[in-house]
């Protein structure tokens, strides 16, 4: 089979990430078996895999631990402080 997108690559077995949107929810499936074109990166899913993805129960799970979320919040505060201070140098924001 030749890739239908680039017309030159021959897809090989591998894994990909599938992203679905259902209403206001974004669902990400990682390490999904697929056939992937080494030339352009286009991925092809078998019918059986597509059926499994669509029929899989959608139970939410946390993406990050609490400490990671707190670290991200601190980083965001620092970036916001740096932008609002107008200086090109980095300054530690006051702790609130």
N, C-alpha and C positions, 0 to 999 in steps of 0.2 A: 504494500500500500504506500503510495506517495502522499505527502502532506497536501491537503487541499488549500492551505493558506499560502505557503511559499512555493509549492509545486516542485521542490527539489529535495527536501529532506525525507528520510525514511524513518518513521516513528519507531521508537524502541520502548520496551517495558520500563516503568518507573513509578513514581508516586507524585501526586500533586495536591494542591490545596483547593478545595471547592468552597465558594462563598454563596450562600443563599440569603435572600431577603424575604421575610414573611411579615407583612404589616410593618410595624416599627422595629422589628427584631432582626438583627443581623446574625446569621448562623455560619460558623466557619468549621469545616471539616478538614483536618490535616491528615497527611499520609494516606491519601485515597489512591488505590491502585489505578493506574492509567497508562496509556500509550502516549509518549511524548516525542515530539519532533525535536531532534538535536539541533536543527538549523534555526528555527524560529521560536521554539518553545511552546507551540500550540499543543494542548493536551486533549486526548480523546478518551472518553469513558465508555466501557462496555455497557450494554443494556442492563445486565445483572447488577452491576455496580450502581448505576443510576437508580434502579429500583430500591436497592439497599439504602442509599442516601436519602431518598424521598420518604421511605417508610420508617426510618430510624426515629425513635422517640426524641422529642426536642426538650430535654431537661437542661435548664441553664445551670452552669457551674461558674464559680468565680475564676476570672482570668489571672488575677494576681493576688498575692498575699497582702495582708494589711500593711506590713512594713514596706512593701514595694509601693503601695498606694500613698503612704505617708511620705516616702522618699520623693515620689513624683510631685506631690503637692509642694514640698519644700523647694524642689527644683523650679517648679512653675512660679513660685513666689519670688525666687531669686531673679529669674529672667524678667518678670514683670517689673521688679524694682530697678533692675539695670536699665530697662527701656525707659521707665518713667523718670529716672534721674538725669538722663540726657548725656551722661558722660560715657566716653568710650572705654573707660577702665571699669573693672569689676569691683563692686563694693558689696560687702555682706549686708543684707537687709536687716533692719532691726527686728528682733523677735517680738511677735505680738502675743 
